[in-house]
């Protein structure tokens, strides 16, 4: 069941994350880099370097959950942020906007030689 909604607190990690990371290593980023505790019920959003993969870490009543979104093409459009921040607080609408406002990538066609 999808348990994300507008009354939760959302935190975007502004640096690229290796998407091989899972529950405990993402939880370590939450604790050590973002200064938060994943058990407090916040929703933590991580994006890879190419901005084509998103992982969302959330502690629910029965345990931790990771939501995973991988784009077939395009990139997530992230909000502007101060480069000195370790966490960007956003709201539900911001998260929805990031997911829905995917920037398409333009693939260059290779010219065939005659």
N, C-alpha and C positions, 0 to 999 in steps of 0.2 A: 504494500500500500504506500502511496506517495504521501508523505507527511510534512511537506513544506507548505508554508502559508504566510500571509502578510504579518502575523503577530510575532514572528521570530526575528532575531537579530542576525544579520548577514554580514560576513567579513570576507573581503576579497584579498587574497595574498597577492601583492603587486609584482612579484618576481616569478620568472619561469620555474616550473617544477618538473622534475623527471617523473613521467607518468607511470613508471614501474613501481613507484611508491604506493604503499597500501595503508591500511588502518593505523598501525602504530608509528610508521615513519611520517605520515601526514599529521598524526596527532602530536608527534615531536615538533614539527614545524609550528603547529598551533601554540604549543607550550613555550618553546624556546625562542622562536622568532616573532610570533605575533603577540606574545604576552597574554594569552587567553587560556582557558581550560575547556577542553572539548566536552567535558561532563556537565558544563553549565547550560547546555542546550542551544548554543549558538550554531550557526550554519557557516561552514568554512569552505571557500571556493578557491580552487587552484586551477591554473591554466598552464599549458606547456609553452615552450619557446615559440613554436609556430602559430600559437593561438588557435589551434584547430581541435584541441582536446581539452575538456573540462572535467574535473572531478569535484564533487561536493561531498564533504564529510559532515555528518550530523549524528549526534547521540540521541537516539529515540528511547522509548520506555523499555524496550527489550535488548538494546545494545546499539553499537555503532553501525551506521549505514553509509555506503558510498554510492552516490549517483554518478554515472559516467556518461558523457556525451562526446562522441567523436564525429566531426563533420566530414562528409564525403568530399566537399570542396568549400573554399572560403575560409574566413577567419572570424572569430568572435570580435566584436567591436567593444573594447574596454573603455570605461570612463577615464577621463583625465585624472591624474593624481600627482601628488608631490613625490619626487624621487627619493626623499628622505624618510618616507613612511614605511612601516613594516606591516601595516594592515589598513585597508580602506573599508570603512563602514558604509554599507549600502543598504537599500531596503528591497522589499519583494519586487516592486516595480522595476528597480534597476536591474535585478537579476533577470527578470522576464525580458527586459529590453536588450540585455547582453545576448541572450539566447535567440531572440527574434531578429536582432539587427546584425545578422551575419554579413560581413563584407565579402562579396564574391571575388574570387581570384580570376584574373584573366590569363588564360594559358596561351602562350605564343605558339603559333603554328610554324612548323619547320618548312622552309621552302624546299621544294624538290628541284634538284638540278636537272637540266635537260641535256 
